[in-house]
Amino acid sequence: MKKLILAALAALGVVVAGKKLQESKAEQALWAEATDTLPKN
């Protein structure tokens, strides 16, 4: 029973970490777009 609980907690940790990574990448892309330099004409 303990192994099942540990496996469920590990799976939950992977899901949470994946969501955090996606949020971080989205925020990074937003900042890159916001601070992108304008092309010189």
C-alpha distance matrix in Angstrom:
0.0 3.8 5.4 5.2 6.5 8.8 10.0 10.8 12.6 14.4 15.6 16.8 18.6 20.3 21.5 22.8 24.5 26.1 27.5 28.9 30.5 32.1 33.5 34.9 36.6 38.0 39.4 40.8 42.6 44.0 45.4 46.8 48.6 49.8 51.2 52.5 56.2 58.8 60.8 64.3 67.1
3.8 0.0 3.8 5.4 5.1 6.2 8.6 9.9 10.6 12.2 14.2 15.3 16.4 18.4 20.1 21.0 22.4 24.3 25.9 26.9 28.5 30.4 31.7 32.7 34.6 36.3 37.4 38.7 40.7 42.1 43.3 44.7 46.7 47.8 49.0 50.5 54.0 56.8 58.8 62.3 65.2
5.4 3.8 0.0 3.8 5.5 5.0 6.0 8.6 9.8 10.4 12.2 14.1 15.1 16.4 18.4 19.9 20.9 22.5 24.5 25.6 26.8 28.7 30.3 31.3 32.9 34.7 36.1 37.1 39.0 40.7 41.9 43.1 45.1 46.5 47.6 48.8 52.3 55.1 56.9 60.4 63.2
5.2 5.4 3.8 0.0 3.8 5.4 5.1 6.2 8.6 9.8 10.6 12.3 14.2 15.4 16.6 18.4 19.9 21.2 22.8 24.4 25.8 27.3 28.9 30.3 31.8 33.3 34.9 36.2 37.8 39.3 40.8 42.1 43.8 45.2 46.6 47.8 51.4 54.0 55.9 59.5 62.1
6.5 5.1 5.5 3.8 0.0 3.8 5.4 5.1 6.2 8.6 9.9 10.5 12.2 14.3 15.4 16.4 18.2 20.0 21.2 22.5 24.3 25.9 27.1 28.5 30.4 31.8 33.0 34.5 36.3 37.6 39.0 40.5 42.3 43.4 44.8 46.3 49.9 52.6 54.6 58.2 60.9
8.8 6.2 5.0 5.4 3.8 0.0 3.8 5.4 5.1 6.1 8.6 9.8 10.4 12.4 14.3 15.2 16.3 18.3 20.1 21.0 22.4 24.4 25.8 26.7 28.6 30.3 31.5 32.6 34.6 36.2 37.3 38.7 40.7 41.9 43.0 44.4 47.9 50.7 52.7 56.2 59.1
10.0 8.6 6.0 5.1 5.4 3.8 0.0 3.8 5.5 5.0 6.2 8.6 9.8 10.6 12.4 14.3 15.3 16.6 18.6 20.0 21.1 22.8 24.6 25.7 27.1 28.9 30.4 31.5 33.1 34.9 36.3 37.4 39.2 40.7 42.0 43.1 46.6 49.3 51.1 54.7 57.4
10.8 9.9 8.6 6.2 5.1 5.4 3.8 0.0 3.8 5.4 5.1 6.2 8.6 9.9 10.7 12.3 14.2 15.4 16.7 18.5 20.0 21.3 22.8 24.4 26.0 27.3 28.8 30.3 31.9 33.3 34.8 36.2 37.8 39.2 40.7 41.9 45.6 48.1 50.1 53.7 56.4
12.6 10.6 9.8 8.6 6.2 5.1 5.5 3.8 0.0 3.8 5.4 5.0 6.1 8.7 9.9 10.5 12.1 14.2 15.4 16.4 18.2 20.1 21.1 22.4 24.4 25.8 26.9 28.4 30.3 31.6 32.9 34.4 36.3 37.4 38.7 40.2 43.8 46.5 48.6 52.1 54.9
14.4 12.2 10.4 9.8 8.6 6.1 5.0 5.4 3.8 0.0 3.8 5.4 5.0 6.3 8.8 9.9 10.5 12.3 14.4 15.3 16.4 18.5 20.1 21.0 22.6 24.5 25.8 26.8 28.7 30.4 31.5 32.8 34.8 36.1 37.2 38.5 42.0 44.8 46.7 50.2 53.0
15.6 14.2 12.2 10.6 9.9 8.6 6.2 5.1 5.4 3.8 0.0 3.8 5.4 5.1 6.3 8.7 9.9 10.6 12.6 14.4 15.4 16.8 18.6 20.0 21.3 22.8 24.6 25.8 27.2 28.9 30.5 31.6 33.3 34.9 36.3 37.3 40.9 43.5 45.3 48.9 51.6
16.8 15.3 14.1 12.3 10.5 9.8 8.6 6.2 5.0 5.4 3.8 0.0 3.8 5.4 5.1 6.2 8.6 9.9 10.8 12.4 14.2 15.5 16.7 18.4 20.1 21.3 22.7 24.4 26.0 27.2 28.8 30.3 31.9 33.1 34.7 36.0 39.7 42.2 44.4 47.9 50.6
18.6 16.4 15.1 14.2 12.2 10.4 9.8 8.6 6.1 5.0 5.4 3.8 0.0 3.8 5.4 5.1 6.0 8.5 10.0 10.5 12.2 14.3 15.4 16.4 18.3 20.0 21.1 22.3 24.3 25.8 26.9 28.4 30.3 31.5 32.7 34.1 37.7 40.5 42.6 46.1 48.9
20.3 18.4 16.4 15.4 14.3 12.4 10.6 9.9 8.7 6.3 5.1 5.4 3.8 0.0 3.8 5.5 5.1 6.1 8.7 9.9 10.5 12.3 14.3 15.2 16.5 18.4 20.0 20.9 22.5 24.4 25.7 26.8 28.7 30.2 31.4 32.5 36.0 38.7 40.6 44.1 46.9
21.5 20.1 18.4 16.6 15.4 14.3 12.4 10.7 9.9 8.8 6.3 5.1 5.4 3.8 0.0 3.8 5.5 5.1 6.3 8.7 9.9 10.7 12.4 14.3 15.5 16.7 18.5 20.0 21.3 22.8 24.5 25.8 27.3 28.8 30.4 31.5 35.2 37.6 39.6 43.2 45.8
22.8 21.0 19.9 18.4 16.4 15.2 14.3 12.3 10.5 9.9 8.7 6.2 5.1 5.5 3.8 0.0 3.8 5.4 5.2 6.2 8.7 10.0 10.7 12.3 14.4 15.5 16.6 18.3 20.1 21.2 22.6 24.3 25.9 27.0 28.5 30.0 33.7 36.3 38.5 42.1 44.8
24.5 22.4 20.9 19.9 18.2 16.3 15.3 14.2 12.1 10.5 9.9 8.6 6.0 5.1 5.5 3.8 0.0 3.8 5.5 5.1 6.2 8.7 9.9 10.5 12.3 14.3 15.3 16.3 18.4 20.0 21.0 22.4 24.4 25.6 26.8 28.1 31.7 34.4 36.5 40.0 42.9
26.1 24.3 22.5 21.2 20.0 18.3 16.6 15.4 14.2 12.3 10.6 9.9 8.5 6.1 5.1 5.4 3.8 0.0 3.8 5.4 5.1 6.3 8.7 9.8 10.7 12.4 14.3 15.3 16.6 18.5 20.1 21.0 22.7 24.4 25.8 26.7 30.3 32.8 34.7 38.3 41.0
27.5 25.9 24.5 22.8 21.2 20.1 18.6 16.7 15.4 14.4 12.6 10.8 10.0 8.7 6.3 5.2 5.5 3.8 0.0 3.8 5.4 5.1 6.2 8.6 9.9 10.6 12.3 14.2 15.4 16.6 18.4 19.9 21.2 22.5 24.3 25.5 29.3 31.6 33.8 37.4 40.0
28.9 26.9 25.6 24.4 22.5 21.0 20.0 18.5 16.4 15.3 14.4 12.4 10.5 9.9 8.7 6.2 5.1 5.4 3.8 0.0 3.8 5.5 5.1 6.1 8.6 9.9 10.5 12.1 14.2 15.3 16.5 18.2 20.0 20.9 22.3 23.9 27.6 30.2 32.6 36.1 38.9
30.5 28.5 26.8 25.8 24.3 22.4 21.1 20.0 18.2 16.4 15.4 14.2 12.2 10.5 9.9 8.7 6.2 5.1 5.4 3.8 0.0 3.8 5.4 5.1 6.2 8.6 9.9 10.5 12.3 14.2 15.4 16.3 18.4 19.9 21.0 22.1 25.6 28.4 30.4 33.9 36.7
32.1 30.4 28.7 27.3 25.9 24.4 22.8 21.3 20.1 18.5 16.8 15.5 14.3 12.3 10.7 10.0 8.7 6.3 5.1 5.5 3.8 0.0 3.8 5.4 5.1 6.2 8.6 9.8 10.6 12.3 14.3 15.3 16.6 18.3 20.0 20.8 24.6 26.9 28.9 32.5 35.1
33.5 31.7 30.3 28.9 27.1 25.8 24.6 22.8 21.1 20.1 18.6 16.7 15.4 14.3 12.4 10.7 9.9 8.7 6.2 5.1 5.4 3.8 0.0 3.8 5.5 5.1 6.2 8.5 9.9 10.6 12.3 14.2 15.4 16.4 18.3 19.7 23.5 25.8 28.3 31.8 34.5
34.9 32.7 31.3 30.3 28.5 26.7 25.7 24.4 22.4 21.0 20.0 18.4 16.4 15.2 14.3 12.3 10.5 9.8 8.6 6.1 5.1 5.4 3.8 0.0 3.8 5.5 5.2 6.1 8.6 9.9 10.6 12.2 14.2 15.2 16.4 17.9 21.5 24.2 26.6 30.0 33.0
36.6 34.6 32.9 31.8 30.4 28.6 27.1 26.0 24.4 22.6 21.3 20.1 18.3 16.5 15.5 14.4 12.3 10.7 9.9 8.6 6.2 5.1 5.5 3.8 0.0 3.8 5.5 5.0 6.1 8.6 9.9 10.4 12.3 14.1 15.3 16.0 19.7 22.2 24.3 27.8 30.6
38.0 36.3 34.7 33.3 31.8 30.3 28.9 27.3 25.8 24.5 22.8 21.3 20.0 18.4 16.7 15.5 14.3 12.4 10.6 9.9 8.6 6.2 5.1 5.5 3.8 0.0 3.8 5.4 5.2 6.2 8.7 9.9 10.7 12.3 14.3 15.2 19.0 21.1 23.4 27.0 29.6
39.4 37.4 36.1 34.9 33.0 31.5 30.4 28.8 26.9 25.8 24.6 22.7 21.1 20.0 18.5 16.6 15.3 14.3 12.3 10.5 9.9 8.6 6.2 5.2 5.5 3.8 0.0 3.8 5.4 5.0 6.2 8.6 9.9 10.4 12.2 13.9 17.6 20.1 22.8 26.2 29.0
40.8 38.7 37.1 36.2 34.5 32.6 31.5 30.3 28.4 26.8 25.8 24.4 22.3 20.9 20.0 18.3 16.3 15.3 14.2 12.1 10.5 9.8 8.5 6.1 5.0 5.4 3.8 0.0 3.8 5.4 5.2 6.1 8.6 9.8 10.5 11.8 15.4 18.2 20.6 24.0 27.0
42.6 40.7 39.0 37.8 36.3 34.6 33.1 31.9 30.3 28.7 27.2 26.0 24.3 22.5 21.3 20.1 18.4 16.6 15.4 14.2 12.3 10.6 9.9 8.6 6.1 5.2 5.4 3.8 0.0 3.8 5.5 5.0 6.2 8.6 10.0 10.3 14.0 16.3 18.5 22.0 24.7
44.0 42.1 40.7 39.3 37.6 36.2 34.9 33.3 31.6 30.4 28.9 27.2 25.8 24.4 22.8 21.2 20.0 18.5 16.6 15.3 14.2 12.3 10.6 9.9 8.6 6.2 5.0 5.4 3.8 0.0 3.8 5.4 5.2 6.1 8.6 9.9 13.6 15.6 18.3 21.8 24.3
45.4 43.3 41.9 40.8 39.0 37.3 36.3 34.8 32.9 31.5 30.5 28.8 26.9 25.7 24.5 22.6 21.0 20.1 18.4 16.5 15.4 14.3 12.3 10.6 9.9 8.7 6.2 5.2 5.5 3.8 0.0 3.8 5.4 4.9 6.0 8.2 11.7 14.3 17.3 20.5 23.4
46.8 44.7 43.1 42.1 40.5 38.7 37.4 36.2 34.4 32.8 31.6 30.3 28.4 26.8 25.8 24.3 22.4 21.0 19.9 18.2 16.3 15.3 14.2 12.2 10.4 9.9 8.6 6.1 5.0 5.4 3.8 0.0 3.8 5.5 5.3 5.7 9.4 12.1 14.6 17.9 20.9
48.6 46.7 45.1 43.8 42.3 40.7 39.2 37.8 36.3 34.8 33.3 31.9 30.3 28.7 27.3 25.9 24.4 22.7 21.2 20.0 18.4 16.6 15.4 14.2 12.3 10.7 9.9 8.6 6.2 5.2 5.4 3.8 0.0 3.8 5.6 5.2 8.9 10.5 13.2 16.7 19.2
49.8 47.8 46.5 45.2 43.4 41.9 40.7 39.2 37.4 36.1 34.9 33.1 31.5 30.2 28.8 27.0 25.6 24.4 22.5 20.9 19.9 18.3 16.4 15.2 14.1 12.3 10.4 9.8 8.6 6.1 4.9 5.5 3.8 0.0 3.8 5.7 8.8 10.5 13.9 16.9 19.5
51.2 49.0 47.6 46.6 44.8 43.0 42.0 40.7 38.7 37.2 36.3 34.7 32.7 31.4 30.4 28.5 26.8 25.8 24.3 22.3 21.0 20.0 18.3 16.4 15.3 14.3 12.2 10.5 10.0 8.6 6.0 5.3 5.6 3.8 0.0 3.8 6.3 9.1 12.4 15.1 18.2
52.5 50.5 48.8 47.8 46.3 44.4 43.1 41.9 40.2 38.5 37.3 36.0 34.1 32.5 31.5 30.0 28.1 26.7 25.5 23.9 22.1 20.8 19.7 17.9 16.0 15.2 13.9 11.8 10.3 9.9 8.2 5.7 5.2 5.7 3.8 0.0 3.8 6.5 9.2 12.3 15.4
56.2 54.0 52.3 51.4 49.9 47.9 46.6 45.6 43.8 42.0 40.9 39.7 37.7 36.0 35.2 33.7 31.7 30.3 29.3 27.6 25.6 24.6 23.5 21.5 19.7 19.0 17.6 15.4 14.0 13.6 11.7 9.4 8.9 8.8 6.3 3.8 0.0 3.8 6.5 9.0 12.3
58.8 56.8 55.1 54.0 52.6 50.7 49.3 48.1 46.5 44.8 43.5 42.2 40.5 38.7 37.6 36.3 34.4 32.8 31.6 30.2 28.4 26.9 25.8 24.2 22.2 21.1 20.1 18.2 16.3 15.6 14.3 12.1 10.5 10.5 9.1 6.5 3.8 0.0 3.8 6.4 9.2
60.8 58.8 56.9 55.9 54.6 52.7 51.1 50.1 48.6 46.7 45.3 44.4 42.6 40.6 39.6 38.5 36.5 34.7 33.8 32.6 30.4 28.9 28.3 26.6 24.3 23.4 22.8 20.6 18.5 18.3 17.3 14.6 13.2 13.9 12.4 9.2 6.5 3.8 0.0 3.8 6.4
64.3 62.3 60.4 59.5 58.2 56.2 54.7 53.7 52.1 50.2 48.9 47.9 46.1 44.1 43.2 42.1 40.0 38.3 37.4 36.1 33.9 32.5 31.8 30.0 27.8 27.0 26.2 24.0 22.0 21.8 20.5 17.9 16.7 16.9 15.1 12.3 9.0 6.4 3.8 0.0 3.8
67.1 65.2 63.2 62.1 60.9 59.1 57.4 56.4 54.9 53.0 51.6 50.6 48.9 46.9 45.8 44.8 42.9 41.0 40.0 38.9 36.7 35.1 34.5 33.0 30.6 29.6 29.0 27.0 24.7 24.3 23.4 20.9 19.2 19.5 18.2 15.4 12.3 9.2 6.4 3.8 0.0
